[in-house]
Amino acid sequence: MLERGRFVLQGRLRSVLAQLREYAHAHADLPMLSRTHGQPASPTTVGKEFANVAVRLAAAIDAIARVPLLAKMNGAGRKLPTHTWSPTDDRLGEVRAGPLSKAWD
C-alpha cells in the first residue's frame, strides 16, 4: 500500500515537473525583475524562475524515492492479516492487497 501510494505521488509530481520544464523553455527569454527580501533585485527571466522550481522539485522527488518504507506491526491481536488488506479505493479503482512494505520496523 505504501509503495503504491509513493508510486502514484511520484507520477503526479513528475507530471508537474515536466510542465515546469516546458514553462521554463517557453519563457526563457521573458525578462522580469527579481526580488530579494521584498526589495527589487537583479533582472532575471521567468524561465529561470520556473527552472529553479523544477530543480527543487526534482530533488524532492529523488528524496521521496530514497525514503525507506517501514511499517510498525502492532495493535489488536498483533496479526499480520490486519495489515495486509484494504478495501477498494475509488480513486485508484482497484483492490489493493499485500504487505505494507518490504522492510519491517
Phi and psi in radians as a Rosetta constraint file:
Dihedral C 1 N 2 CA 2 C 2 CIRCULARHARMONIC -1.165 0.35
Dihedral N 2 CA 2 C 2 N 3 CIRCULARHARMONIC -0.693 0.35
Dihedral C 2 N 3 CA 3 C 3 CIRCULARHARMONIC -1.117 0.35
Dihedral N 3 CA 3 C 3 N 4 CIRCULARHARMONIC -0.711 0.35
Dihedral C 3 N 4 CA 4 C 4 CIRCULARHARMONIC -1.118 0.35
Dihedral N 4 CA 4 C 4 N 5 CIRCULARHARMONIC -0.750 0.35
Dihedral C 4 N 5 CA 5 C 5 CIRCULARHARMONIC -1.078 0.35
Dihedral N 5 CA 5 C 5 N 6 CIRCULARHARMONIC -0.729 0.35
Dihedral C 5 N 6 CA 6 C 6 CIRCULARHARMONIC -1.148 0.35
Dihedral N 6 CA 6 C 6 N 7 CIRCULARHARMONIC -0.698 0.35
Dihedral C 6 N 7 CA 7 C 7 CIRCULARHARMONIC -1.049 0.35
Dihedral N 7 CA 7 C 7 N 8 CIRCULARHARMONIC -0.799 0.35
Dihedral C 7 N 8 CA 8 C 8 CIRCULARHARMONIC -1.113 0.35
Dihedral N 8 CA 8 C 8 N 9 CIRCULARHARMONIC -0.795 0.35
Dihedral C 8 N 9 CA 9 C 9 CIRCULARHARMONIC -1.054 0.35
Dihedral N 9 CA 9 C 9 N 10 CIRCULARHARMONIC -0.813 0.35
Dihedral C 9 N 10 CA 10 C 10 CIRCULARHARMONIC -1.118 0.35
Dihedral N 10 CA 10 C 10 N 11 CIRCULARHARMONIC -0.654 0.35
Dihedral C 10 N 11 CA 11 C 11 CIRCULARHARMONIC -1.077 0.35
Dihedral N 11 CA 11 C 11 N 12 CIRCULARHARMONIC -0.757 0.35
Dihedral C 11 N 12 CA 12 C 12 CIRCULARHARMONIC -1.199 0.35
Dihedral N 12 CA 12 C 12 N 13 CIRCULARHARMONIC -0.686 0.35
Dihedral C 12 N 13 CA 13 C 13 CIRCULARHARMONIC -1.155 0.35
Dihedral N 13 CA 13 C 13 N 14 CIRCULARHARMONIC -0.632 0.35
Dihedral C 13 N 14 CA 14 C 14 CIRCULARHARMONIC -1.140 0.35
Dihedral N 14 CA 14 C 14 N 15 CIRCULARHARMONIC -0.594 0.35
Dihedral C 14 N 15 CA 15 C 15 CIRCULARHARMONIC -1.120 0.35
Dihedral N 15 CA 15 C 15 N 16 CIRCULARHARMONIC -0.753 0.35
Dihedral C 15 N 16 CA 16 C 16 CIRCULARHARMONIC -1.104 0.35
Dihedral N 16 CA 16 C 16 N 17 CIRCULARHARMONIC -0.733 0.35
Dihedral C 16 N 17 CA 17 C 17 CIRCULARHARMONIC -1.054 0.35
Dihedral N 17 CA 17 C 17 N 18 CIRCULARHARMONIC -0.750 0.35
Dihedral C 17 N 18 CA 18 C 18 CIRCULARHARMONIC -1.084 0.35
Dihedral N 18 CA 18 C 18 N 19 CIRCULARHARMONIC -0.711 0.35
Dihedral C 18 N 19 CA 19 C 19 CIRCULARHARMONIC -1.154 0.35
Dihedral N 19 CA 19 C 19 N 20 CIRCULARHARMONIC -0.712 0.35
Dihedral C 19 N 20 CA 20 C 20 CIRCULARHARMONIC -1.082 0.35
Dihedral N 20 CA 20 C 20 N 21 CIRCULARHARMONIC -0.696 0.35
Dihedral C 20 N 21 CA 21 C 21 CIRCULARHARMONIC -1.134 0.35
Dihedral N 21 CA 21 C 21 N 22 CIRCULARHARMONIC -0.692 0.35
Dihedral C 21 N 22 CA 22 C 22 CIRCULARHARMONIC -1.068 0.35
Dihedral N 22 CA 22 C 22 N 23 CIRCULARHARMONIC -0.788 0.35
Dihedral C 22 N 23 CA 23 C 23 CIRCULARHARMONIC -1.087 0.35
Dihedral N 23 CA 23 C 23 N 24 CIRCULARHARMONIC -0.690 0.35
Dihedral C 23 N 24 CA 24 C 24 CIRCULARHARMONIC -1.056 0.35
Dihedral N 24 CA 24 C 24 N 25 CIRCULARHARMONIC -0.763 0.35
Dihedral C 24 N 25 CA 25 C 25 CIRCULARHARMONIC -1.237 0.35
Dihedral N 25 CA 25 C 25 N 26 CIRCULARHARMONIC -0.690 0.35
Dihedral C 25 N 26 CA 26 C 26 CIRCULARHARMONIC -1.169 0.35
Dihedral N 26 CA 26 C 26 N 27 CIRCULARHARMONIC -0.540 0.35
Dihedral C 26 N 27 CA 27 C 27 CIRCULARHARMONIC -1.976 0.35
Dihedral N 27 CA 27 C 27 N 28 CIRCULARHARMONIC 0.405 0.35
Dihedral C 27 N 28 CA 28 C 28 CIRCULARHARMONIC -1.067 0.35
Dihedral N 28 CA 28 C 28 N 29 CIRCULARHARMONIC -0.496 0.35
Dihedral C 28 N 29 CA 29 C 29 CIRCULARHARMONIC -1.804 0.35
Dihedral N 29 CA 29 C 29 N 30 CIRCULARHARMONIC 0.076 0.35
Dihedral C 29 N 30 CA 30 C 30 CIRCULARHARMONIC -1.518 0.35
Dihedral N 30 CA 30 C 30 N 31 CIRCULARHARMONIC 1.924 0.35
Dihedral C 30 N 31 CA 31 C 31 CIRCULARHARMONIC -1.290 0.35
Dihedral N 31 CA 31 C 31 N 32 CIRCULARHARMONIC 2.666 0.35
Dihedral C 31 N 32 CA 32 C 32 CIRCULARHARMONIC -2.663 0.35
Dihedral N 32 CA 32 C 32 N 33 CIRCULARHARMONIC 2.783 0.35
Dihedral C 32 N 33 CA 33 C 33 CIRCULARHARMONIC -1.645 0.35
Dihedral N 33 CA 33 C 33 N 34 CIRCULARHARMONIC 2.109 0.35
Dihedral C 33 N 34 CA 34 C 34 CIRCULARHARMONIC -1.416 0.35
Dihedral N 34 CA 34 C 34 N 35 CIRCULARHARMONIC 2.979 0.35
Dihedral C 34 N 35 CA 35 C 35 CIRCULARHARMONIC -2.305 0.35
Dihedral N 35 CA 35 C 35 N 36 CIRCULARHARMONIC 2.541 0.35
Dihedral C 35 N 36 CA 36 C 36 CIRCULARHARMONIC -2.261 0.35
Dihedral N 36 CA 36 C 36 N 37 CIRCULARHARMONIC 2.105 0.35
Dihedral C 36 N 37 CA 37 C 37 CIRCULARHARMONIC 0.919 0.35
Dihedral N 37 CA 37 C 37 N 38 CIRCULARHARMONIC 0.682 0.35
Dihedral C 37 N 38 CA 38 C 38 CIRCULARHARMONIC 1.376 0.35
Dihedral N 38 CA 38 C 38 N 39 CIRCULARHARMONIC 0.015 0.35
Dihedral C 38 N 39 CA 39 C 39 CIRCULARHARMONIC -1.833 0.35
Dihedral N 39 CA 39 C 39 N 40 CIRCULARHARMONIC 2.570 0.35
Dihedral C 39 N 40 CA 40 C 40 CIRCULARHARMONIC -1.026 0.35
Dihedral N 40 CA 40 C 40 N 41 CIRCULARHARMONIC 2.467 0.35
Dihedral C 40 N 41 CA 41 C 41 CIRCULARHARMONIC -2.330 0.35
Dihedral N 41 CA 41 C 41 N 42 CIRCULARHARMONIC -2.734 0.35
Dihedral C 41 N 42 CA 42 C 42 CIRCULARHARMONIC -1.125 0.35
Dihedral N 42 CA 42 C 42 N 43 CIRCULARHARMONIC 2.582 0.35
Dihedral C 42 N 43 CA 43 C 43 CIRCULARHARMONIC -1.169 0.35
Dihedral N 43 CA 43 C 43 N 44 CIRCULARHARMONIC 2.607 0.35
Dihedral C 43 N 44 CA 44 C 44 CIRCULARHARMONIC -2.529 0.35
Dihedral N 44 CA 44 C 44 N 45 CIRCULARHARMONIC -2.878 0.35
Dihedral C 44 N 45 CA 45 C 45 CIRCULARHARMONIC -2.182 0.35
Dihedral N 45 CA 45 C 45 N 46 CIRCULARHARMONIC 2.707 0.35
Dihedral C 45 N 46 CA 46 C 46 CIRCULARHARMONIC -1.082 0.35
Dihedral N 46 CA 46 C 46 N 47 CIRCULARHARMONIC -0.664 0.35
Dihedral C 46 N 47 CA 47 C 47 CIRCULARHARMONIC -1.058 0.35
Dihedral N 47 CA 47 C 47 N 48 CIRCULARHARMONIC -0.690 0.35
Dihedral C 47 N 48 CA 48 C 48 CIRCULARHARMONIC -1.132 0.35
Dihedral N 48 CA 48 C 48 N 49 CIRCULARHARMONIC -0.679 0.35
Dihedral C 48 N 49 CA 49 C 49 CIRCULARHARMONIC -1.139 0.35
Dihedral N 49 CA 49 C 49 N 50 CIRCULARHARMONIC -0.729 0.35
Dihedral C 49 N 50 CA 50 C 50 CIRCULARHARMONIC -1.087 0.35
Dihedral N 50 CA 50 C 50 N 51 CIRCULARHARMONIC -0.711 0.35
Dihedral C 50 N 51 CA 51 C 51 CIRCULARHARMONIC -1.110 0.35
Dihedral N 51 CA 51 C 51 N 52 CIRCULARHARMONIC -0.687 0.35
Dihedral C 51 N 52 CA 52 C 52 CIRCULARHARMONIC -1.073 0.35
Dihedral N 52 CA 52 C 52 N 53 CIRCULARHARMONIC -0.765 0.35
Dihedral C 52 N 53 CA 53 C 53 CIRCULARHARMONIC -1.130 0.35
Dihedral N 53 CA 53 C 53 N 54 CIRCULARHARMONIC -0.689 0.35
Dihedral C 53 N 54 CA 54 C 54 CIRCULARHARMONIC -1.097 0.35
Dihedral N 54 CA 54 C 54 N 55 CIRCULARHARMONIC -0.724 0.35
Dihedral C 54 N 55 CA 55 C 55 CIRCULARHARMONIC -1.113 0.35
Dihedral N 55 CA 55 C 55 N 56 CIRCULARHARMONIC -0.747 0.35
Dihedral C 55 N 56 CA 56 C 56 CIRCULARHARMONIC -1.145 0.35
Dihedral N 56 CA 56 C 56 N 57 CIRCULARHARMONIC -0.701 0.35
Dihedral C 56 N 57 CA 57 C 57 CIRCULARHARMONIC -1.152 0.35
Dihedral N 57 CA 57 C 57 N 58 CIRCULARHARMONIC -0.707 0.35
Dihedral C 57 N 58 CA 58 C 58 CIRCULARHARMONIC -1.054 0.35
Dihedral N 58 CA 58 C 58 N 59 CIRCULARHARMONIC -0.710 0.35
Dihedral C 58 N 59 CA 59 C 59 CIRCULARHARMONIC -1.129 0.35
Dihedral N 59 CA 59 C 59 N 60 CIRCULARHARMONIC -0.675 0.35
Dihedral C 59 N 60 CA 60 C 60 CIRCULARHARMONIC -1.157 0.35
Dihedral N 60 CA 60 C 60 N 61 CIRCULARHARMONIC -0.692 0.35
Dihedral C 60 N 61 CA 61 C 61 CIRCULARHARMONIC -1.095 0.35
Dihedral N 61 CA 61 C 61 N 62 CIRCULARHARMONIC -0.750 0.35
Dihedral C 61 N 62 CA 62 C 62 CIRCULARHARMONIC -1.115 0.35
Dihedral N 62 CA 62 C 62 N 63 CIRCULARHARMONIC -0.687 0.35
Dihedral C 62 N 63 CA 63 C 63 CIRCULARHARMONIC -1.135 0.35
Dihedral N 63 CA 63 C 63 N 64 CIRCULARHARMONIC -0.694 0.35
Dihedral C 63 N 64 CA 64 C 64 CIRCULARHARMONIC -1.079 0.35
Dihedral N 64 CA 64 C 64 N 65 CIRCULARHARMONIC -0.681 0.35
Dihedral C 64 N 65 CA 65 C 65 CIRCULARHARMONIC -1.149 0.35
Dihedral N 65 CA 65 C 65 N 66 CIRCULARHARMONIC -0.484 0.35
Dihedral C 65 N 66 CA 66 C 66 CIRCULARHARMONIC -1.517 0.35
Dihedral N 66 CA 66 C 66 N 67 CIRCULARHARMONIC -0.160 0.35
Dihedral C 66 N 67 CA 67 C 67 CIRCULARHARMONIC -1.228 0.35
Dihedral N 67 CA 67 C 67 N 68 CIRCULARHARMONIC 2.152 0.35
Dihedral C 67 N 68 CA 68 C 68 CIRCULARHARMONIC -1.246 0.35
Dihedral N 68 CA 68 C 68 N 69 CIRCULARHARMONIC 2.377 0.35
Dihedral C 68 N 69 CA 69 C 69 CIRCULARHARMONIC -1.618 0.35
Dihedral N 69 CA 69 C 69 N 70 CIRCULARHARMONIC 1.923 0.35
Dihedral C 69 N 70 CA 70 C 70 CIRCULARHARMONIC -1.980 0.35
Dihedral N 70 CA 70 C 70 N 71 CIRCULARHARMONIC 2.606 0.35
Dihedral C 70 N 71 CA 71 C 71 CIRCULARHARMONIC -2.300 0.35
Dihedral N 71 CA 71 C 71 N 72 CIRCULARHARMONIC 2.319 0.35
Dihedral C 71 N 72 CA 72 C 72 CIRCULARHARMONIC -1.604 0.35
Dihedral N 72 CA 72 C 72 N 73 CIRCULARHARMONIC 2.113 0.35
Dihedral C 72 N 73 CA 73 C 73 CIRCULARHARMONIC -1.763 0.35
Dihedral N 73 CA 73 C 73 N 74 CIRCULARHARMONIC 1.455 0.35
Dihedral C 73 N 74 CA 74 C 74 CIRCULARHARMONIC -2.564 0.35
Dihedral N 74 CA 74 C 74 N 75 CIRCULARHARMONIC 3.115 0.35
Dihedral C 74 N 75 CA 75 C 75 CIRCULARHARMONIC 2.264 0.35
Dihedral N 75 CA 75 C 75 N 76 CIRCULARHARMONIC -2.863 0.35
Dihedral C 75 N 76 CA 76 C 76 CIRCULARHARMONIC -1.065 0.35
Dihedral N 76 CA 76 C 76 N 77 CIRCULARHARMONIC 2.044 0.35
Dihedral C 76 N 77 CA 77 C 77 CIRCULARHARMONIC 1.405 0.35
Dihedral N 77 CA 77 C 77 N 78 CIRCULARHARMONIC -0.279 0.35
Dihedral C 77 N 78 CA 78 C 78 CIRCULARHARMONIC 0.861 0.35
Dihedral N 78 CA 78 C 78 N 79 CIRCULARHARMONIC 0.787 0.35
Dihedral C 78 N 79 CA 79 C 79 CIRCULARHARMONIC -1.796 0.35
Dihedral N 79 CA 79 C 79 N 80 CIRCULARHARMONIC 2.332 0.35
Dihedral C 79 N 80 CA 80 C 80 CIRCULARHARMONIC -1.065 0.35
Dihedral N 80 CA 80 C 80 N 81 CIRCULARHARMONIC -0.704 0.35
Dihedral C 80 N 81 CA 81 C 81 CIRCULARHARMONIC -0.982 0.35
Dihedral N 81 CA 81 C 81 N 82 CIRCULARHARMONIC -0.457 0.35
Dihedral C 81 N 82 CA 82 C 82 CIRCULARHARMONIC -1.036 0.35
Dihedral N 82 CA 82 C 82 N 83 CIRCULARHARMONIC -0.526 0.35
Dihedral C 82 N 83 CA 83 C 83 CIRCULARHARMONIC -1.881 0.35
Dihedral N 83 CA 83 C 83 N 84 CIRCULARHARMONIC 0.143 0.35
Dihedral C 83 N 84 CA 84 C 84 CIRCULARHARMONIC -1.960 0.35
Dihedral N 84 CA 84 C 84 N 85 CIRCULARHARMONIC -0.003 0.35
Dihedral C 84 N 85 CA 85 C 85 CIRCULARHARMONIC -2.422 0.35
Dihedral N 85 CA 85 C 85 N 86 CIRCULARHARMONIC 2.438 0.35
Dihedral C 85 N 86 CA 86 C 86 CIRCULARHARMONIC -2.400 0.35
Dihedral N 86 CA 86 C 86 N 87 CIRCULARHARMONIC 2.602 0.35
Dihedral C 86 N 87 CA 87 C 87 CIRCULARHARMONIC -1.226 0.35
Dihedral N 87 CA 87 C 87 N 88 CIRCULARHARMONIC 3.041 0.35
Dihedral C 87 N 88 CA 88 C 88 CIRCULARHARMONIC -1.021 0.35
Dihedral N 88 CA 88 C 88 N 89 CIRCULARHARMONIC 2.351 0.35
Dihedral C 88 N 89 CA 89 C 89 CIRCULARHARMONIC -1.840 0.35
Dihedral N 89 CA 89 C 89 N 90 CIRCULARHARMONIC 2.035 0.35
Dihedral C 89 N 90 CA 90 C 90 CIRCULARHARMONIC -1.016 0.35
Dihedral N 90 CA 90 C 90 N 91 CIRCULARHARMONIC -0.534 0.35
Dihedral C 90 N 91 CA 91 C 91 CIRCULARHARMONIC -1.253 0.35
Dihedral N 91 CA 91 C 91 N 92 CIRCULARHARMONIC -0.580 0.35
Dihedral C 91 N 92 CA 92 C 92 CIRCULARHARMONIC -1.627 0.35
Dihedral N 92 CA 92 C 92 N 93 CIRCULARHARMONIC -0.409 0.35
Dihedral C 92 N 93 CA 93 C 93 CIRCULARHARMONIC 1.222 0.35
Dihedral N 93 CA 93 C 93 N 94 CIRCULARHARMONIC 0.493 0.35
Dihedral C 93 N 94 CA 94 C 94 CIRCULARHARMONIC -2.671 0.35
Dihedral N 94 CA 94 C 94 N 95 CIRCULARHARMONIC 2.795 0.35
Dihedral C 94 N 95 CA 95 C 95 CIRCULARHARMONIC -1.568 0.35
Dihedral N 95 CA 95 C 95 N 96 CIRCULARHARMONIC 2.244 0.35
Dihedral C 95 N 96 CA 96 C 96 CIRCULARHARMONIC -1.826 0.35
Dihedral N 96 CA 96 C 96 N 97 CIRCULARHARMONIC 2.245 0.35
Dihedral C 96 N 97 CA 97 C 97 CIRCULARHARMONIC -2.387 0.35
Dihedral N 97 CA 97 C 97 N 98 CIRCULARHARMONIC 2.645 0.35
Dihedral C 97 N 98 CA 98 C 98 CIRCULARHARMONIC 2.295 0.35
Dihedral N 98 CA 98 C 98 N 99 CIRCULARHARMONIC 2.928 0.35
Dihedral C 98 N 99 CA 99 C 99 CIRCULARHARMONIC -1.136 0.35
Dihedral N 99 CA 99 C 99 N 100 CIRCULARHARMONIC 2.709 0.35
Dihedral C 99 N 100 CA 100 C 100 CIRCULARHARMONIC -1.125 0.35
Dihedral N 100 CA 100 C 100 N 101 CIRCULARHARMONIC -0.582 0.35
Dihedral C 100 N 101 CA 101 C 101 CIRCULARHARMONIC -2.770 0.35
Dihedral N 101 CA 101 C 101 N 102 CIRCULARHARMONIC 2.863 0.35
Dihedral C 101 N 102 CA 102 C 102 CIRCULARHARMONIC -1.499 0.35
Dihedral N 102 CA 102 C 102 N 103 CIRCULARHARMONIC -0.306 0.35
Dihedral C 102 N 103 CA 103 C 103 CIRCULARHARMONIC -1.918 0.35
Dihedral N 103 CA 103 C 103 N 104 CIRCULARHARMONIC 2.340 0.35
Dihedral C 103 N 104 CA 104 C 104 CIRCULARHARMONIC -2.001 0.35
Dihedral N 104 CA 104 C 104 N 105 CIRCULARHARMONIC 2.377 0.35
